[in-house]
Amino acid sequence: MTDISPVVLVVEDEAQMRTFVRIALESHGFQMLEAPTAAEGIRQARSYTPDLVLLDLGLPDGDGSKVTRRIREYSSVPILVISARGSEESKIKALDEGADDYLTKPFGAGELMARIRVALRKASSRDGQAVVRIGDDIVVDLGRRTVTLRGEEVHLTPIEFKLLATLVRHAGSVQTHHQLLEQVWGPGHEHQMQYLRVYMTQLRHKLEREPARPRHLLTETGIGYRLRADP
């Protein structure tokens, strides 16, 4: 498992269910974040920008649908509802509010992982599953979430990869500090400049030949950053 294996946020108040899901996810090479309440789920979704959210609707501090609504204000991350409410009305309501899929409890690990893989494939297709070459050294595969430097895979953290992927998708264009903080960390972090500086420094040390004199990950002084778009 690499450092950029997919991260799943599980918003579920039942500890037994969280344990079941953790075993299923980790046995397939996924990383898991967990939140027992809607408020904590909203906070973690903003702080860690997971690749997929598993969301229970019956949470102790309110209906899980408010988690979907808050996340959809700024993100298109796949949301898979896992709920004991099996009525057609409940499913339609969850999907109308922005969920991508609905899985009724109880369910098996095999079906859960199959639904997760489908949701992640759909999300990858939205990225065009693009393979982008940066200069002569770096190749970024957005679909497979891999980065290679001179033929060797580079291990990036989830946040490092999201930052790089955001710059790749806007190659040649300046991304402001505000835009990057909002897209990578989520609303509420627009003034946390230290996050951006730290992670950009880490990316440069991992990808640039001379981190202090970067050729690809460029600073636009006072504005933001830009990925050089080579012909």
C-alpha atoms as an extended CHARMM CRD file, in Angstrom:
* protein
*
       231  EXT
         1         1  MET       CA              0.0000000000        0.0000000000        0.0000000000  PROA      1               0.0000000000
         2         2  THR       CA              1.3570000000        3.4060000000       -0.9430000000  PROA      2               0.0000000000
         3         3  ASP       CA              0.9920000000        6.6320000000        0.9490000000  PROA      3               0.0000000000
         4         4  ILE       CA             -1.5810000000        7.7830000000       -1.5970000000  PROA      4               0.0000000000
         5         5  SER       CA             -3.9790000000        4.8660000000       -1.2100000000  PROA      5               0.0000000000
         6         6  PRO       CA             -7.5930000000        6.1160000000       -1.2590000000  PROA      6               0.0000000000
         7         7  VAL       CA             -8.8880000000        7.6740000000        1.9590000000  PROA      7               0.0000000000
         8         8  VAL       CA            -12.4690000000        6.9060000000        3.0420000000  PROA      8               0.0000000000
         9         9  LEU       CA            -14.2510000000        8.9580000000        5.7030000000  PROA      9               0.0000000000
        10        10  VAL       CA            -16.8240000000        6.8450000000        7.5850000000  PROA      10              0.0000000000
        11        11  VAL       CA            -19.4970000000        8.9340000000        9.3210000000  PROA      11              0.0000000000
        12        12  GLU       CA            -21.2040000000        6.3430000000       11.5000000000  PROA      12              0.0000000000
        13        13  ASP       CA            -22.1640000000        6.3460000000       15.1880000000  PROA      13              0.0000000000
        14        14  GLU       CA            -22.1800000000        2.5430000000       15.6960000000  PROA      14              0.0000000000
        15        15  ALA       CA            -18.7130000000        1.4110000000       16.7900000000  PROA      15              0.0000000000
        16        16  GLN       CA            -19.3680000000       -2.1590000000       15.6420000000  PROA      16              0.0000000000
        17        17  MET       CA            -20.2170000000       -0.9820000000       12.1320000000  PROA      17              0.0000000000
        18        18  ARG       CA            -17.1210000000        1.2330000000       12.0070000000  PROA      18              0.0000000000
        19        19  THR       CA            -14.9760000000       -1.7570000000       12.9860000000  PROA      19              0.0000000000
        20        20  PHE       CA            -16.5920000000       -3.9040000000       10.2750000000  PROA      20              0.0000000000
        21        21  VAL       CA            -15.9870000000       -1.2240000000        7.6490000000  PROA      21              0.0000000000
        22        22  ARG       CA            -12.3940000000       -0.6250000000        8.8050000000  PROA      22              0.0000000000
        23        23  ILE       CA            -11.5330000000       -4.3140000000        8.4200000000  PROA      23              0.0000000000
        24        24  ALA       CA            -13.0420000000       -4.3670000000        4.9100000000  PROA      24              0.0000000000
        25        25  LEU       CA            -11.2860000000       -1.1700000000        3.8200000000  PROA      25              0.0000000000
        26        26  GLU       CA             -7.8500000000       -1.8930000000        5.2510000000  PROA      26              0.0000000000
        27        27  SER       CA             -7.8350000000       -5.4360000000        3.8560000000  PROA      27              0.0000000000
        28        28  HSD       CA             -8.1880000000       -3.8540000000        0.3940000000  PROA      28              0.0000000000
        29        29  GLY       CA             -5.4490000000       -1.2540000000        0.8990000000  PROA      29              0.0000000000
        30        30  PHE       CA             -7.6280000000        1.7270000000        1.7940000000  PROA      30              0.0000000000
        31        31  GLN       CA             -7.0760000000        4.2540000000        4.5810000000  PROA      31              0.0000000000
        32        32  MET       CA             -9.9710000000        5.1290000000        6.8950000000  PROA      32              0.0000000000
        33        33  LEU       CA            -11.0160000000        8.1910000000        8.8500000000  PROA      33              0.0000000000
        34        34  GLU       CA            -13.9600000000        7.9030000000       11.2320000000  PROA      34              0.0000000000
        35        35  ALA       CA            -16.4930000000       10.3030000000       12.6950000000  PROA      35              0.0000000000
        36        36  PRO       CA            -19.3170000000        9.2940000000       15.0910000000  PROA      36              0.0000000000
        37        37  THR       CA            -21.3840000000       12.4640000000       14.6090000000  PROA      37              0.0000000000
        38        38  ALA       CA            -22.5640000000       14.7200000000       11.8050000000  PROA      38              0.0000000000
        39        39  ALA       CA            -20.5820000000       17.6720000000       13.1780000000  PROA      39              0.0000000000
        40        40  GLU       CA            -17.3780000000       15.6470000000       13.3200000000  PROA      40              0.0000000000
        41        41  GLY       CA            -18.0280000000       14.2620000000        9.8300000000  PROA      41              0.0000000000
        42        42  ILE       CA            -18.3790000000       17.7760000000        8.4160000000  PROA      42              0.0000000000
        43        43  ARG       CA            -15.1870000000       18.8690000000       10.1840000000  PROA      43              0.0000000000
        44        44  GLN       CA            -13.1430000000       15.9050000000        8.9810000000  PROA      44              0.0000000000
        45        45  ALA       CA            -14.4430000000       16.1770000000        5.4060000000  PROA      45              0.0000000000
        46        46  ARG       CA            -13.1360000000       19.7500000000        5.3180000000  PROA      46              0.0000000000
        47        47  SER       CA             -9.8670000000       19.0450000000        7.1000000000  PROA      47              0.0000000000
        48        48  TYR       CA             -8.7510000000       15.8900000000        5.3000000000  PROA      48              0.0000000000
        49        49  THR       CA            -10.5350000000       15.9930000000        1.8980000000  PROA      49              0.0000000000
        50        50  PRO       CA            -11.1960000000       12.2260000000        1.6790000000  PROA      50              0.0000000000
        51        51  ASP       CA            -11.6150000000       10.4120000000       -1.6300000000  PROA      51              0.0000000000
        52        52  LEU       CA            -15.0020000000        8.9730000000       -0.6170000000  PROA      52              0.0000000000
        53        53  VAL       CA            -17.4850000000        9.4050000000        2.2300000000  PROA      53              0.0000000000
        54        54  LEU       CA            -19.5130000000        6.5510000000        3.7370000000  PROA      54              0.0000000000
        55        55  LEU       CA            -22.4290000000        8.2090000000        5.5060000000  PROA      55              0.0000000000
        56        56  ASP       CA            -25.0220000000        6.8570000000        7.9270000000  PROA      56              0.0000000000
        57        57  LEU       CA            -28.2470000000        8.8600000000        8.0420000000  PROA      57              0.0000000000
        58        58  GLY       CA            -29.1930000000        8.1380000000       11.6830000000  PROA      58              0.0000000000
        59        59  LEU       CA            -26.6060000000       10.1550000000       13.5990000000  PROA      59              0.0000000000
        60        60  PRO       CA            -26.9100000000       11.2530000000       17.2450000000  PROA      60              0.0000000000
        61        61  ASP       CA            -26.7360000000       14.9780000000       16.4730000000  PROA      61              0.0000000000
        62        62  GLY       CA            -29.1090000000       15.0000000000       13.5300000000  PROA      62              0.0000000000
        63        63  ASP       CA            -29.9230000000       13.4890000000       10.1700000000  PROA      63              0.0000000000
        64        64  GLY       CA            -26.8780000000       12.5970000000        8.0970000000  PROA      64              0.0000000000
        65        65  SER       CA            -28.3700000000       14.3910000000        5.1200000000  PROA      65              0.0000000000
        66        66  LYS       CA            -27.0340000000       17.6660000000        6.4990000000  PROA      66              0.0000000000
        67        67  VAL       CA            -23.5380000000       16.2370000000        6.0910000000  PROA      67              0.0000000000
        68        68  THR       CA            -24.2600000000       15.6810000000        2.4000000000  PROA      68              0.0000000000
        69        69  ARG       CA            -25.6010000000       19.1990000000        1.9690000000  PROA      69              0.0000000000
        70        70  ARG       CA            -22.6050000000       20.8040000000        3.6650000000  PROA      70              0.0000000000
        71        71  ILE       CA            -20.0810000000       18.7700000000        1.6750000000  PROA      71              0.0000000000
        72        72  ARG       CA            -21.8610000000       19.5220000000       -1.5960000000  PROA      72              0.0000000000
        73        73  GLU       CA            -21.3960000000       23.2390000000       -0.9750000000  PROA      73              0.0000000000
        74        74  TYR       CA            -17.7490000000       22.8570000000       -1.9700000000  PROA      74              0.0000000000
        75        75  SER       CA            -16.9240000000       19.3080000000       -3.0890000000  PROA      75              0.0000000000
        76        76  SER       CA            -17.9930000000       16.6040000000       -5.5590000000  PROA      76              0.0000000000
        77        77  VAL       CA            -16.3830000000       13.8080000000       -3.5070000000  PROA      77              0.0000000000
        78        78  PRO       CA            -18.3640000000       10.5460000000       -3.8930000000  PROA      78              0.0000000000
        79        79  ILE       CA            -20.8390000000       10.0400000000       -1.0220000000  PROA      79              0.0000000000
        80        80  LEU       CA            -22.1720000000        6.5320000000       -0.4020000000  PROA      80              0.0000000000
        81        81  VAL       CA            -25.0470000000        6.4070000000        2.0830000000  PROA      81              0.0000000000
        82        82  ILE       CA            -25.1490000000        3.3430000000        4.3620000000  PROA      82              0.0000000000
        83        83  SER       CA            -28.4290000000        3.2250000000        6.2530000000  PROA      83              0.0000000000
        84        84  ALA       CA            -31.0180000000        0.9410000000        7.8200000000  PROA      84              0.0000000000
        85        85  ARG       CA            -33.6950000000        3.0650000000        6.1590000000  PROA      85              0.0000000000
        86        86  GLY       CA            -34.5150000000        0.9410000000        3.1530000000  PROA      86              0.0000000000
        87        87  SER       CA            -37.5920000000        2.6920000000        1.7960000000  PROA      87              0.0000000000
        88        88  GLU       CA            -37.6090000000        4.0200000000       -1.7340000000  PROA      88              0.0000000000
        89        89  GLU       CA            -38.5150000000        7.4590000000       -0.3720000000  PROA      89              0.0000000000
        90        90  SER       CA            -35.3940000000        7.5170000000        1.8340000000  PROA      90              0.0000000000
        91        91  LYS       CA            -33.1730000000        6.5110000000       -1.0680000000  PROA      91              0.0000000000
        92        92  ILE       CA            -34.6200000000        9.1120000000       -3.4240000000  PROA      92              0.0000000000
        93        93  LYS       CA            -34.2700000000       11.8390000000       -0.7690000000  PROA      93              0.0000000000
        94        94  ALA       CA            -30.6050000000       10.9650000000       -0.1140000000  PROA      94              0.0000000000
        95        95  LEU       CA            -29.7810000000       10.8860000000       -3.8250000000  PROA      95              0.0000000000
        96        96  ASP       CA            -31.6320000000       14.1280000000       -4.4960000000  PROA      96              0.0000000000
        97        97  GLU       CA            -29.6090000000       15.8170000000       -1.7600000000  PROA      97              0.0000000000
        98        98  GLY       CA            -26.3590000000       14.8590000000       -3.4580000000  PROA      98              0.0000000000
        99        99  ALA       CA            -25.4350000000       11.3060000000       -2.4720000000  PROA      99              0.0000000000
       100       100  ASP       CA            -23.9810000000        9.1500000000       -5.2560000000  PROA      100             0.0000000000
       101       101  ASP       CA            -25.2450000000        5.7630000000       -4.0730000000  PROA      101             0.0000000000
       102       102  TYR       CA            -27.2820000000        4.1000000000       -1.3200000000  PROA      102             0.0000000000
       103       103  LEU       CA            -26.5550000000        0.8200000000        0.4380000000  PROA      103             0.0000000000
       104       104  THR       CA            -29.1240000000       -0.6210000000        2.8520000000  PROA      104             0.0000000000
       105       105  LYS       CA            -27.9620000000       -2.2850000000        6.0710000000  PROA      105             0.0000000000
       106       106  PRO       CA            -27.1370000000       -5.0650000000        6.6530000000  PROA      106             0.0000000000
       107       107  PHE       CA            -24.6820000000       -5.6310000000        3.7980000000  PROA      107             0.0000000000
       108       108  GLY       CA            -21.6100000000       -7.7370000000        3.1820000000  PROA      108             0.0000000000
       109       109  ALA       CA            -18.0260000000       -6.6040000000        2.8020000000  PROA      109             0.0000000000
       110       110  GLY       CA            -17.9610000000       -7.7330000000       -0.8310000000  PROA      110             0.0000000000
       111       111  GLU       CA            -20.9180000000       -5.5850000000       -1.8460000000  PROA      111             0.0000000000
       112       112  LEU       CA            -19.5520000000       -2.6100000000        0.1030000000  PROA      112             0.0000000000
       113       113  MET       CA            -16.1760000000       -2.7720000000       -1.6280000000  PROA      113             0.0000000000
       114       114  ALA       CA            -17.8020000000       -3.2220000000       -5.0440000000  PROA      114             0.0000000000
       115       115  ARG       CA            -19.9150000000       -0.0860000000       -4.5290000000  PROA      115             0.0000000000
       116       116  ILE       CA            -16.8500000000        1.8420000000       -3.3610000000  PROA      116             0.0000000000
       117       117  ARG       CA            -14.8310000000        0.7900000000       -6.4040000000  PROA      117             0.0000000000
       118       118  VAL       CA            -17.6470000000        1.8540000000       -8.7490000000  PROA      118             0.0000000000
       119       119  ALA       CA            -17.9310000000        5.2560000000       -7.0480000000  PROA      119             0.0000000000
       120       120  LEU       CA            -14.1800000000        5.8340000000       -7.2450000000  PROA      120             0.0000000000
       121       121  ARG       CA            -14.0890000000        4.8150000000      -10.9230000000  PROA      121             0.0000000000
       122       122  LYS       CA            -16.8160000000        7.3340000000      -11.6830000000  PROA      122             0.0000000000
       123       123  ALA       CA            -14.8890000000       10.0230000000       -9.8200000000  PROA      123             0.0000000000
       124       124  SER       CA            -11.7430000000        9.1340000000      -11.7600000000  PROA      124             0.0000000000
       125       125  SER       CA            -13.5990000000        9.3740000000      -15.0480000000  PROA      125             0.0000000000
       126       126  ARG       CA            -14.5810000000       12.9310000000      -14.1120000000  PROA      126             0.0000000000
       127       127  ASP       CA            -10.8600000000       13.6560000000      -13.9630000000  PROA      127             0.0000000000
       128       128  GLY       CA            -10.5270000000       12.1240000000      -17.4290000000  PROA      128             0.0000000000
       129       129  GLN       CA             -8.1130000000        9.5630000000      -16.0140000000  PROA      129             0.0000000000
       130       130  ALA       CA             -5.4890000000       11.8260000000      -17.4590000000  PROA      130             0.0000000000
       131       131  VAL       CA             -1.8320000000       10.9130000000      -17.5390000000  PROA      131             0.0000000000
       132       132  VAL       CA              0.1870000000       14.1300000000      -17.5100000000  PROA      132             0.0000000000
       133       133  ARG       CA              3.9100000000       14.4970000000      -18.1150000000  PROA      133             0.0000000000
       134       134  ILE       CA              5.6750000000       17.3740000000      -16.3470000000  PROA      134             0.0000000000
       135       135  GLY       CA              8.9570000000       18.1790000000      -18.0390000000  PROA      135             0.0000000000
       136       136  ASP       CA             11.1890000000       15.1950000000      -18.7720000000  PROA      136             0.0000000000
       137       137  ASP       CA             11.0980000000       13.6850000000      -15.2930000000  PROA      137             0.0000000000
       138       138  ILE       CA              7.6140000000       13.5720000000      -13.7820000000  PROA      138             0.0000000000
       139       139  VAL       CA              4.4930000000       11.6210000000      -14.7950000000  PROA      139             0.0000000000
       140       140  VAL       CA              1.1930000000       12.0840000000      -12.9240000000  PROA      140             0.0000000000
       141       141  ASP       CA             -1.6170000000        9.5570000000      -13.4530000000  PROA      141             0.0000000000
       142       142  LEU       CA             -4.7550000000       11.1850000000      -12.0430000000  PROA      142             0.0000000000
       143       143  GLY       CA             -6.8790000000        8.0640000000      -12.5010000000  PROA      143             0.0000000000
       144       144  ARG       CA             -4.5050000000        5.6580000000      -10.7720000000  PROA      144             0.0000000000
       145       145  ARG       CA             -3.3170000000        8.3210000000       -8.3070000000  PROA      145             0.0000000000
       146       146  THR       CA              0.3520000000        7.6150000000       -8.9720000000  PROA      146             0.0000000000
       147       147  VAL       CA              3.3520000000        9.8770000000       -9.4840000000  PROA      147             0.0000000000
       148       148  THR       CA              6.6590000000        8.7520000000      -10.9390000000  PROA      148             0.0000000000
       149       149  LEU       CA              9.9550000000       10.6320000000      -11.0260000000  PROA      149             0.0000000000
       150       150  ARG       CA             12.4560000000        9.4140000000      -13.6340000000  PROA      150             0.0000000000
       151       151  GLY       CA             10.6630000000        6.0810000000      -13.7370000000  PROA      151             0.0000000000
       152       152  GLU       CA             10.4940000000        5.5620000000       -9.9670000000  PROA      152             0.0000000000
       153       153  GLU       CA              7.2410000000        5.8930000000       -8.0240000000  PROA      153             0.0000000000
       154       154  VAL       CA              7.1390000000        8.8050000000       -5.5870000000  PROA      154             0.0000000000
       155       155  HSD       CA              5.1600000000        8.3420000000       -2.3940000000  PROA      155             0.0000000000
       156       156  LEU       CA              2.9500000000       11.3650000000       -1.7170000000  PROA      156             0.0000000000
       157       157  THR       CA              0.5910000000       11.9390000000        1.1810000000  PROA      157             0.0000000000
       158       158  PRO       CA             -3.1110000000       12.3800000000        0.2820000000  PROA      158             0.0000000000
       159       159  ILE       CA             -2.8720000000       16.1590000000        0.7310000000  PROA      159             0.0000000000
       160       160  GLU       CA              0.3290000000       16.3820000000       -1.3280000000  PROA      160             0.0000000000
       161       161  PHE       CA             -1.3350000000       14.4750000000       -4.1460000000  PROA      161             0.0000000000
       162       162  LYS       CA             -4.4770000000       16.6360000000       -4.0370000000  PROA      162             0.0000000000
       163       163  LEU       CA             -2.3620000000       19.7810000000       -4.1950000000  PROA      163             0.0000000000
       164       164  LEU       CA             -0.3490000000       18.4590000000       -7.1350000000  PROA      164             0.0000000000
       165       165  ALA       CA             -3.4810000000       17.2030000000       -8.9200000000  PROA      165             0.0000000000
       166       166  THR       CA             -5.1390000000       20.6090000000       -8.5380000000  PROA      166             0.0000000000
       167       167  LEU       CA             -2.1370000000       22.3220000000      -10.1200000000  PROA      167             0.0000000000
       168       168  VAL       CA             -2.0180000000       19.6860000000      -12.8820000000  PROA      168             0.0000000000
       169       169  ARG       CA             -5.6770000000       20.2750000000      -13.7730000000  PROA      169             0.0000000000
       170       170  HSD       CA             -4.9210000000       23.9940000000      -14.1220000000  PROA      170             0.0000000000
       171       171  ALA       CA             -1.4610000000       23.6470000000      -15.6720000000  PROA      171             0.0000000000
       172       172  GLY       CA             -0.1590000000       26.9210000000      -17.0550000000  PROA      172             0.0000000000
       173       173  SER       CA             -2.6400000000       28.9970000000      -15.0430000000  PROA      173             0.0000000000
       174       174  VAL       CA             -1.9690000000       30.7620000000      -11.7800000000  PROA      174             0.0000000000
       175       175  GLN       CA             -3.9270000000       29.3310000000       -8.8510000000  PROA      175             0.0000000000
       176       176  THR       CA             -4.3090000000       31.8390000000       -6.0460000000  PROA      176             0.0000000000
       177       177  HSD       CA             -3.5620000000       30.9700000000       -2.4440000000  PROA      177             0.0000000000
       178       178  HSD       CA             -7.2850000000       31.2360000000       -1.7090000000  PROA      178             0.0000000000
       179       179  GLN       CA             -8.2440000000       28.8980000000       -4.5720000000  PROA      179             0.0000000000
       180       180  LEU       CA             -5.7220000000       26.2330000000       -3.5810000000  PROA      180             0.0000000000
       181       181  LEU       CA             -6.6210000000       26.3280000000        0.0930000000  PROA      181             0.0000000000
       182       182  GLU       CA            -10.3200000000       26.0290000000       -0.6770000000  PROA      182             0.0000000000
       183       183  GLN       CA             -9.9270000000       23.2760000000       -3.2760000000  PROA      183             0.0000000000
       184       184  VAL       CA             -7.4480000000       21.1640000000       -1.3130000000  PROA      184             0.0000000000
       185       185  TRP       CA             -8.4190000000       21.7950000000        2.3230000000  PROA      185             0.0000000000
       186       186  GLY       CA            -11.9820000000       23.0930000000        1.9420000000  PROA      186             0.0000000000
       187       187  PRO       CA            -13.8530000000       26.1960000000        3.1060000000  PROA      187             0.0000000000
       188       188  GLY       CA            -12.6660000000       27.7320000000        6.3320000000  PROA      188             0.0000000000
       189       189  HSD       CA             -8.9720000000       27.3260000000        5.5370000000  PROA      189             0.0000000000
       190       190  GLU       CA             -8.5740000000       30.2440000000        3.1350000000  PROA      190             0.0000000000
       191       191  HSD       CA             -6.2680000000       32.1220000000        5.5090000000  PROA      191             0.0000000000
       192       192  GLN       CA             -4.1400000000       29.1310000000        6.6020000000  PROA      192             0.0000000000
       193       193  MET       CA             -1.2100000000       30.0990000000        4.4150000000  PROA      193             0.0000000000
       194       194  GLN       CA              1.2400000000       28.0370000000        6.4570000000  PROA      194             0.0000000000
       195       195  TYR       CA             -0.4840000000       24.8200000000        5.2990000000  PROA      195             0.0000000000
       196       196  LEU       CA              0.0770000000       25.7240000000        1.6850000000  PROA      196             0.0000000000
       197       197  ARG       CA              3.7000000000       26.7660000000        2.1520000000  PROA      197             0.0000000000
       198       198  VAL       CA              4.5760000000       23.5930000000        4.0520000000  PROA      198             0.0000000000
       199       199  TYR       CA              3.0130000000       21.2390000000        1.5180000000  PROA      199             0.0000000000
       200       200  MET       CA              4.4100000000       23.1000000000       -1.4750000000  PROA      200             0.0000000000
       201       201  THR       CA              7.8790000000       22.8700000000        0.0660000000  PROA      201             0.0000000000
       202       202  GLN       CA              7.3820000000       19.1260000000        0.5900000000  PROA      202             0.0000000000
       203       203  LEU       CA              6.2560000000       18.6440000000       -3.0220000000  PROA      203             0.0000000000
       204       204  ARG       CA              9.2700000000       20.5280000000       -4.3340000000  PROA      204             0.0000000000
       205       205  HSD       CA             11.6650000000       18.4380000000       -2.2610000000  PROA      205             0.0000000000
       206       206  LYS       CA             10.0910000000       15.2670000000       -3.6300000000  PROA      206             0.0000000000
       207       207  LEU       CA              9.7850000000       16.3100000000       -7.2920000000  PROA      207             0.0000000000
       208       208  GLU       CA             12.1980000000       19.1180000000       -8.1740000000  PROA      208             0.0000000000
       209       209  ARG       CA             15.8980000000       18.5790000000       -8.9390000000  PROA      209             0.0000000000
       210       210  GLU       CA             16.6650000000       21.8500000000       -7.1470000000  PROA      210             0.0000000000
       211       211  PRO       CA             13.8500000000       22.5670000000       -4.6890000000  PROA      211             0.0000000000
       212       212  ALA       CA             15.1720000000       26.0510000000       -3.9690000000  PROA      212             0.0000000000
       213       213  ARG       CA             15.1150000000       26.8560000000       -7.7060000000  PROA      213             0.0000000000
       214       214  PRO       CA             12.0140000000       24.9990000000       -8.9610000000  PROA      214             0.0000000000
       215       215  ARG       CA             11.4910000000       24.4810000000      -12.6840000000  PROA      215             0.0000000000
       216       216  HSD       CA              7.9250000000       23.1520000000      -12.5210000000  PROA      216             0.0000000000
       217       217  LEU       CA              6.1680000000       24.2050000000       -9.2900000000  PROA      217             0.0000000000
       218       218  LEU       CA              6.4760000000       27.9580000000       -9.5990000000  PROA      218             0.0000000000
       219       219  THR       CA              5.6720000000       30.7290000000       -7.1220000000  PROA      219             0.0000000000
       220       220  GLU       CA              3.7020000000       33.7360000000       -8.3280000000  PROA      220             0.0000000000
       221       221  THR       CA              4.8090000000       36.1870000000       -5.6620000000  PROA      221             0.0000000000
       222       222  GLY       CA              1.9690000000       37.5360000000       -3.5670000000  PROA      222             0.0000000000
       223       223  ILE       CA             -0.6140000000       35.6650000000       -5.6580000000  PROA      223             0.0000000000
       224       224  GLY       CA             -0.2380000000       31.8890000000       -5.5630000000  PROA      224             0.0000000000
       225       225  TYR       CA              1.3980000000       29.0550000000       -7.4930000000  PROA      225             0.0000000000
       226       226  ARG       CA              1.5280000000       27.7770000000      -11.0540000000  PROA      226             0.0000000000
       227       227  LEU       CA              2.5480000000       24.5140000000      -12.6670000000  PROA      227             0.0000000000
       228       228  ARG       CA              4.6760000000       25.2520000000      -15.7050000000  PROA      228             0.0000000000
       229       229  ALA       CA              2.9350000000       23.9360000000      -18.8190000000  PROA      229             0.0000000000
       230       230  ASP       CA              5.7290000000       22.7580000000      -21.1080000000  PROA      230             0.0000000000
       231       231  PRO       CA              4.9500000000       22.4320000000      -24.8240000000  PROA      231             0.0000000000
